Structure formats: C-alpha cells, structure tokens
Amino acid sequence: VVSVDYLVRPKEIFKECHRVLRPGGVALMSFSNRCFASKAVAMWLQADDIGRLTLVGSYFHYSADWADIDALDIKKPQVDTPKRP
C-alpha cells in the first residue's frame, strides 16, 4: 500500500486501477492531511484539503473513462471538550 500523496506517476497508477477493476467495480482512495513532507510530491504539499480532493479527482478524471467521480470530505465534526469538575 502506498499513499496517494507520494505517487510520482499517478495517471499511470489510476489508469491501471481502472484497467484491472471488473466492470462496475469501485476504486476508493482515502487520505489524510498528514504526510511525510520529504516523500510527498510538491503539488500535494502546496495544496489545502480542498486542493487535495481536487488533485485526486483530477487523477481519476485524466487517467481513464471512470463512470462516476465523487469527492467527499468526511472529517469528524469537532466535539466540545467537556469541562473539568
């Protein structure tokens, strides 16, 4: 397993994912906002969360004829810290 933020040839990887999936198969990419800066590609480091969603969406878009491309931000809602007694 490799993290999408470290891919130096993402178009080829996403194209191959599309090729090996069964018809109607689903490819799911998840990622966090943490990474090793020494390993991540420059575009990833320069992007904010929405920019990273857009970047991964473009990997799908430009790699193959994917049926649907959805990008979801599934952050947990912020929870208030309980007061100490």
C-alpha positions in Angstrom: 0.0 0.0 0.0 1.3 3.4 -0.9 -0.2 6.8 -0.1 -1.6 8.8 -3.0 0.4 11.9 -1.9 3.6 10.0 -2.7 2.8 9.0 -6.3 5.1 10.5 -8.9 3.2 8.9 -11.8 -0.4 9.0 -10.6 -2.0 9.0 -14.0 -0.4 5.6 -14.8 -1.4 4.1 -11.4 -5.1 5.3 -11.7 -5.2 4.1 -15.3 -4.0 0.6 -14.2 -6.6 0.6 -11.4 -9.3 1.3 -14.0 -8.0 -1.5 -16.3 -7.9 -4.2 -13.6 -11.3 -3.4 -12.0 -14.2 -5.6 -13.0 -17.0 -3.7 -14.9 -18.9 -1.7 -12.4 -16.1 -2.0 -9.9 -15.3 0.8 -7.4 -12.0 2.4 -6.7 -11.8 4.2 -3.4 -8.9 6.5 -2.4 -8.7 7.8 1.1 -6.1 10.1 2.5 -5.4 12.3 5.5 -3.9 15.8 5.8 -0.8 14.3 7.3 2.2 13.1 5.3 6.0 12.9 5.3 7.0 16.1 3.6 10.2 14.5 2.4 8.2 11.9 0.5 5.1 13.8 -0.8 5.0 15.4 -4.2 5.3 19.2 -4.3 1.7 19.7 -5.5 0.4 17.8 -2.5 2.4 19.9 -0.1 1.2 23.2 -1.7 -2.5 22.2 -1.6 -5.0 22.6 1.2 -7.7 20.0 1.9 -10.0 21.0 -0.9 -7.0 21.3 -3.3 -6.0 17.7 -2.4 -9.6 16.5 -3.1 -9.4 18.3 -6.5 -6.0 16.8 -7.2 -7.1 13.2 -6.6 -10.3 13.9 -8.6 -8.1 15.0 -11.5 -6.1 11.8 -11.2 -9.3 9.9 -11.8 -10.6 12.3 -14.5 -7.4 12.3 -16.6 -6.4 8.7 -16.2 -9.4 6.8 -17.7 -13.1 6.9 -18.5 -14.4 6.4 -15.0 -18.2 6.2 -14.8 -18.6 8.5 -11.7 -16.1 10.5 -9.8 -17.2 11.7 -6.3 -15.1 13.6 -3.8 -16.2 13.6 -0.2 -14.7 15.3 2.8 -15.6 13.1 5.7 -13.9 14.9 8.6 -15.3 14.1 12.0 -17.3 17.0 13.4 -15.4 19.0 16.1 -16.5 18.0 19.6 -16.5 20.4 22.5 -14.1 19.4 25.2 -16.0 18.7 28.4 -15.3 21.0 31.4 -13.3 19.6 34.2 -15.2 19.2 37.5 
